[in-house]
Amino acid sequence: MASKGGREKIKLESTAGTGHFYTTTKNKKTTPNKL
């Protein structure tokens, strides 16, 4: 996944099995670990 300016767009999916998901951005410099 390509990142621009150190920020990465990620898709968070609900684990409740509802199929709901939302997209957000995280700063890889402040949160280098995967969610």
CHARMM internal coordinates of N, CA and C (Angstrom, degrees):
IC EDIT
DIST 1 N 1 CA 1.4723
DIST 1 CA 1 C 1.5289
ANGL 1 N 1 CA 1 C 108.62
DIST 1 C 2 N 1.2816
ANGL 1 CA 1 C 2 N 116.33
DIHE 1 N 1 CA 1 C 2 N 123.58
DIST 2 N 2 CA 1.4538
ANGL 1 C 2 N 2 CA 120.58
DIHE 1 CA 1 C 2 N 2 CA -178.48
DIST 2 CA 2 C 1.5310
ANGL 2 N 2 CA 2 C 110.66
DIHE 1 C 2 N 2 CA 2 C -79.02
DIST 2 C 3 N 1.3047
ANGL 2 CA 2 C 3 N 115.73
DIHE 2 N 2 CA 2 C 3 N 142.19
DIST 3 N 3 CA 1.4595
ANGL 2 C 3 N 3 CA 119.49
DIHE 2 CA 2 C 3 N 3 CA 179.14
DIST 3 CA 3 C 1.5208
ANGL 3 N 3 CA 3 C 109.34
DIHE 2 C 3 N 3 CA 3 C -121.26
DIST 3 C 4 N 1.3090
ANGL 3 CA 3 C 4 N 115.95
DIHE 3 N 3 CA 3 C 4 N 143.96
DIST 4 N 4 CA 1.4604
ANGL 3 C 4 N 4 CA 120.92
DIHE 3 CA 3 C 4 N 4 CA 178.98
DIST 4 CA 4 C 1.5278
ANGL 4 N 4 CA 4 C 108.77
DIHE 3 C 4 N 4 CA 4 C -113.35
DIST 4 C 5 N 1.2995
ANGL 4 CA 4 C 5 N 116.35
DIHE 4 N 4 CA 4 C 5 N 126.02
DIST 5 N 5 CA 1.4570
ANGL 4 C 5 N 5 CA 120.27
DIHE 4 CA 4 C 5 N 5 CA 176.69
DIST 5 CA 5 C 1.5176
ANGL 5 N 5 CA 5 C 112.76
DIHE 4 C 5 N 5 CA 5 C 66.05
DIST 5 C 6 N 1.3139
ANGL 5 CA 5 C 6 N 117.57
DIHE 5 N 5 CA 5 C 6 N 24.36
DIST 6 N 6 CA 1.4526
ANGL 5 C 6 N 6 CA 120.54
DIHE 5 CA 5 C 6 N 6 CA 178.44
DIST 6 CA 6 C 1.5128
ANGL 6 N 6 CA 6 C 113.46
DIHE 5 C 6 N 6 CA 6 C 81.77
DIST 6 C 7 N 1.3353
ANGL 6 CA 6 C 7 N 116.90
DIHE 6 N 6 CA 6 C 7 N 1.62
DIST 7 N 7 CA 1.4621
ANGL 6 C 7 N 7 CA 119.63
DIHE 6 CA 6 C 7 N 7 CA 178.86
DIST 7 CA 7 C 1.5203
ANGL 7 N 7 CA 7 C 109.37
DIHE 6 C 7 N 7 CA 7 C -107.30
DIST 7 C 8 N 1.3139
ANGL 7 CA 7 C 8 N 115.11
DIHE 7 N 7 CA 7 C 8 N 146.12
DIST 8 N 8 CA 1.4551
ANGL 7 C 8 N 8 CA 120.48
DIHE 7 CA 7 C 8 N 8 CA -175.10
DIST 8 CA 8 C 1.5212
ANGL 8 N 8 CA 8 C 109.70
DIHE 7 C 8 N 8 CA 8 C -129.48
DIST 8 C 9 N 1.3177
ANGL 8 CA 8 C 9 N 115.93
DIHE 8 N 8 CA 8 C 9 N 135.18
DIST 9 N 9 CA 1.4635
ANGL 8 C 9 N 9 CA 119.66
DIHE 8 CA 8 C 9 N 9 CA 178.37
DIST 9 CA 9 C 1.5160
ANGL 9 N 9 CA 9 C 108.63
DIHE 8 C 9 N 9 CA 9 C -89.26
DIST 9 C 10 N 1.3175
ANGL 9 CA 9 C 10 N 115.98
DIHE 9 N 9 CA 9 C 10 N 125.55
DIST 10 N 10 CA 1.4529
ANGL 9 C 10 N 10 CA 120.00
DIHE 9 CA 9 C 10 N 10 CA -177.65
DIST 10 CA 10 C 1.5183
ANGL 10 N 10 CA 10 C 110.02
DIHE 9 C 10 N 10 CA 10 C -124.75
DIST 10 C 11 N 1.3070
ANGL 10 CA 10 C 11 N 115.95
DIHE 10 N 10 CA 10 C 11 N 154.72
DIST 11 N 11 CA 1.4634
ANGL 10 C 11 N 11 CA 120.79
DIHE 10 CA 10 C 11 N 11 CA 177.79
DIST 11 CA 11 C 1.5127
ANGL 11 N 11 CA 11 C 108.71
DIHE 10 C 11 N 11 CA 11 C -112.92
DIST 11 C 12 N 1.3181
ANGL 11 CA 11 C 12 N 116.47
DIHE 11 N 11 CA 11 C 12 N 120.58
DIST 12 N 12 CA 1.4509
ANGL 11 C 12 N 12 CA 121.40
DIHE 11 CA 11 C 12 N 12 CA 179.58
DIST 12 CA 12 C 1.5205
ANGL 12 N 12 CA 12 C 108.71
DIHE 11 C 12 N 12 CA 12 C -100.55
DIST 12 C 13 N 1.3257
ANGL 12 CA 12 C 13 N 115.32
DIHE 12 N 12 CA 12 C 13 N 123.72
DIST 13 N 13 CA 1.4573
ANGL 12 C 13 N 13 CA 119.27
DIHE 12 CA 12 C 13 N 13 CA 179.83
DIST 13 CA 13 C 1.5160
ANGL 13 N 13 CA 13 C 109.76
DIHE 12 C 13 N 13 CA 13 C -104.28
DIST 13 C 14 N 1.3114
ANGL 13 CA 13 C 14 N 115.61
DIHE 13 N 13 CA 13 C 14 N 145.52
DIST 14 N 14 CA 1.4566
ANGL 13 C 14 N 14 CA 120.36
DIHE 13 CA 13 C 14 N 14 CA 179.12
DIST 14 CA 14 C 1.5195
ANGL 14 N 14 CA 14 C 109.93
DIHE 13 C 14 N 14 CA 14 C -71.74
DIST 14 C 15 N 1.3317
ANGL 14 CA 14 C 15 N 115.96
DIHE 14 N 14 CA 14 C 15 N 139.96
DIST 15 N 15 CA 1.4615
ANGL 14 C 15 N 15 CA 120.22
DIHE 14 CA 14 C 15 N 15 CA 179.83
DIST 15 CA 15 C 1.5219
ANGL 15 N 15 CA 15 C 110.84
DIHE 14 C 15 N 15 CA 15 C -94.11
DIST 15 C 16 N 1.3375
ANGL 15 CA 15 C 16 N 116.51
DIHE 15 N 15 CA 15 C 16 N 4.39
DIST 16 N 16 CA 1.4585
ANGL 15 C 16 N 16 CA 120.22
DIHE 15 CA 15 C 16 N 16 CA -178.74
DIST 16 CA 16 C 1.5291
ANGL 16 N 16 CA 16 C 111.81
DIHE 15 C 16 N 16 CA 16 C -82.72
DIST 16 C 17 N 1.3374
ANGL 16 CA 16 C 17 N 116.54
DIHE 16 N 16 CA 16 C 17 N -4.50
DIST 17 N 17 CA 1.4547
ANGL 16 C 17 N 17 CA 120.06
DIHE 16 CA 16 C 17 N 17 CA 178.18
DIST 17 CA 17 C 1.5206
ANGL 17 N 17 CA 17 C 112.70
DIHE 16 C 17 N 17 CA 17 C 81.00
DIST 17 C 18 N 1.3279
ANGL 17 CA 17 C 18 N 116.95
DIHE 17 N 17 CA 17 C 18 N 16.61
DIST 18 N 18 CA 1.4602
ANGL 17 C 18 N 18 CA 120.24
DIHE 17 CA 17 C 18 N 18 CA -178.92
DIST 18 CA 18 C 1.5242
ANGL 18 N 18 CA 18 C 111.07
DIHE 17 C 18 N 18 CA 18 C -88.91
DIST 18 C 19 N 1.3260
ANGL 18 CA 18 C 19 N 116.39
DIHE 18 N 18 CA 18 C 19 N -11.75
DIST 19 N 19 CA 1.4575
ANGL 18 C 19 N 19 CA 120.03
DIHE 18 CA 18 C 19 N 19 CA -179.09
DIST 19 CA 19 C 1.5187
ANGL 19 N 19 CA 19 C 112.35
DIHE 18 C 19 N 19 CA 19 C 81.29
DIST 19 C 20 N 1.3315
ANGL 19 CA 19 C 20 N 116.81
DIHE 19 N 19 CA 19 C 20 N 3.71
DIST 20 N 20 CA 1.4617
ANGL 19 C 20 N 20 CA 120.37
DIHE 19 CA 19 C 20 N 20 CA -179.98
DIST 20 CA 20 C 1.5280
ANGL 20 N 20 CA 20 C 109.54
DIHE 19 C 20 N 20 CA 20 C -78.43
DIST 20 C 21 N 1.3277
ANGL 20 CA 20 C 21 N 116.26
DIHE 20 N 20 CA 20 C 21 N 141.15
DIST 21 N 21 CA 1.4549
ANGL 20 C 21 N 21 CA 120.00
DIHE 20 CA 20 C 21 N 21 CA 176.93
DIST 21 CA 21 C 1.5216
ANGL 21 N 21 CA 21 C 109.28
DIHE 20 C 21 N 21 CA 21 C -150.03
DIST 21 C 22 N 1.2976
ANGL 21 CA 21 C 22 N 115.29
DIHE 21 N 21 CA 21 C 22 N 159.01
DIST 22 N 22 CA 1.4534
ANGL 21 C 22 N 22 CA 119.40
DIHE 21 CA 21 C 22 N 22 CA 176.10
DIST 22 CA 22 C 1.5223
ANGL 22 N 22 CA 22 C 108.77
DIHE 21 C 22 N 22 CA 22 C -143.89
DIST 22 C 23 N 1.3232
ANGL 22 CA 22 C 23 N 114.86
DIHE 22 N 22 CA 22 C 23 N 153.61
DIST 23 N 23 CA 1.4583
ANGL 22 C 23 N 23 CA 119.90
DIHE 22 CA 22 C 23 N 23 CA -178.01
DIST 23 CA 23 C 1.5197
ANGL 23 N 23 CA 23 C 109.45
DIHE 22 C 23 N 23 CA 23 C -105.81
DIST 23 C 24 N 1.3011
ANGL 23 CA 23 C 24 N 115.99
DIHE 23 N 23 CA 23 C 24 N 147.56
DIST 24 N 24 CA 1.4479
ANGL 23 C 24 N 24 CA 121.33
DIHE 23 CA 23 C 24 N 24 CA 179.37
DIST 24 CA 24 C 1.5167
ANGL 24 N 24 CA 24 C 108.60
DIHE 23 C 24 N 24 CA 24 C -151.77
DIST 24 C 25 N 1.3178
ANGL 24 CA 24 C 25 N 115.08
DIHE 24 N 24 CA 24 C 25 N 173.91
DIST 25 N 25 CA 1.4558
ANGL 24 C 25 N 25 CA 119.19
DIHE 24 CA 24 C 25 N 25 CA 177.44
DIST 25 CA 25 C 1.5160
ANGL 25 N 25 CA 25 C 108.49
DIHE 24 C 25 N 25 CA 25 C -121.52
DIST 25 C 26 N 1.3211
ANGL 25 CA 25 C 26 N 115.91
DIHE 25 N 25 CA 25 C 26 N 145.51
DIST 26 N 26 CA 1.4523
ANGL 25 C 26 N 26 CA 120.03
DIHE 25 CA 25 C 26 N 26 CA 176.67
DIST 26 CA 26 C 1.5165
ANGL 26 N 26 CA 26 C 109.12
DIHE 25 C 26 N 26 CA 26 C -128.10
DIST 26 C 27 N 1.3011
ANGL 26 CA 26 C 27 N 115.24
DIHE 26 N 26 CA 26 C 27 N 150.08
DIST 27 N 27 CA 1.4482
ANGL 26 C 27 N 27 CA 120.42
DIHE 26 CA 26 C 27 N 27 CA 177.61
DIST 27 CA 27 C 1.5237
ANGL 27 N 27 CA 27 C 108.29
DIHE 26 C 27 N 27 CA 27 C -89.61
DIST 27 C 28 N 1.3267
ANGL 27 CA 27 C 28 N 116.67
DIHE 27 N 27 CA 27 C 28 N 116.96
DIST 28 N 28 CA 1.4631
ANGL 27 C 28 N 28 CA 120.90
DIHE 27 CA 27 C 28 N 28 CA -175.43
DIST 28 CA 28 C 1.5234
ANGL 28 N 28 CA 28 C 111.70
DIHE 27 C 28 N 28 CA 28 C -70.03
DIST 28 C 29 N 1.3236
ANGL 28 CA 28 C 29 N 116.83
DIHE 28 N 28 CA 28 C 29 N -16.23
DIST 29 N 29 CA 1.4671
ANGL 28 C 29 N 29 CA 119.17
DIHE 28 CA 28 C 29 N 29 CA 178.87
DIST 29 CA 29 C 1.5233
ANGL 29 N 29 CA 29 C 110.89
DIHE 28 C 29 N 29 CA 29 C -78.77
DIST 29 C 30 N 1.3273
ANGL 29 CA 29 C 30 N 116.80
DIHE 29 N 29 CA 29 C 30 N -32.38
DIST 30 N 30 CA 1.4588
ANGL 29 C 30 N 30 CA 119.84
DIHE 29 CA 29 C 30 N 30 CA -179.21
DIST 30 CA 30 C 1.5185
ANGL 30 N 30 CA 30 C 111.33
DIHE 29 C 30 N 30 CA 30 C -92.64
DIST 30 C 31 N 1.3349
ANGL 30 CA 30 C 31 N 116.38
DIHE 30 N 30 CA 30 C 31 N -29.76
DIST 31 N 31 CA 1.4613
ANGL 30 C 31 N 31 CA 120.79
DIHE 30 CA 30 C 31 N 31 CA 179.15
DIST 31 CA 31 C 1.5196
ANGL 31 N 31 CA 31 C 109.41
DIHE 30 C 31 N 31 CA 31 C -129.65
DIST 31 C 32 N 1.3246
ANGL 31 CA 31 C 32 N 117.35
DIHE 31 N 31 CA 31 C 32 N 79.92
DIST 32 N 32 CA 1.4549
ANGL 31 C 32 N 32 CA 120.74
DIHE 31 CA 31 C 32 N 32 CA -176.66
DIST 32 CA 32 C 1.5227
ANGL 32 N 32 CA 32 C 113.03
DIHE 31 C 32 N 32 CA 32 C -73.56
DIST 32 C 33 N 1.3274
ANGL 32 CA 32 C 33 N 116.78
DIHE 32 N 32 CA 32 C 33 N -18.64
DIST 33 N 33 CA 1.4634
ANGL 32 C 33 N 33 CA 119.37
DIHE 32 CA 32 C 33 N 33 CA -178.51
DIST 33 CA 33 C 1.5107
ANGL 33 N 33 CA 33 C 110.81
DIHE 32 C 33 N 33 CA 33 C -83.47
DIST 33 C 34 N 1.3285
ANGL 33 CA 33 C 34 N 115.58
DIHE 33 N 33 CA 33 C 34 N 156.59
DIST 34 N 34 CA 1.4599
ANGL 33 C 34 N 34 CA 119.88
DIHE 33 CA 33 C 34 N 34 CA 179.69
DIST 34 CA 34 C 1.5156
ANGL 34 N 34 CA 34 C 110.17
DIHE 33 C 34 N 34 CA 34 C -78.40
DIST 34 C 35 N 1.3305
ANGL 34 CA 34 C 35 N 115.37
DIHE 34 N 34 CA 34 C 35 N 147.27
DIST 35 N 35 CA 1.4557
ANGL 34 C 35 N 35 CA 120.13
DIHE 34 CA 34 C 35 N 35 CA 179.02
DIST 35 CA 35 C 1.5096
ANGL 35 N 35 CA 35 C 110.23
DIHE 34 C 35 N 35 CA 35 C -80.50
END
COOR INIT
IC SEED 1 N 1 CA 1 C
IC BUILD
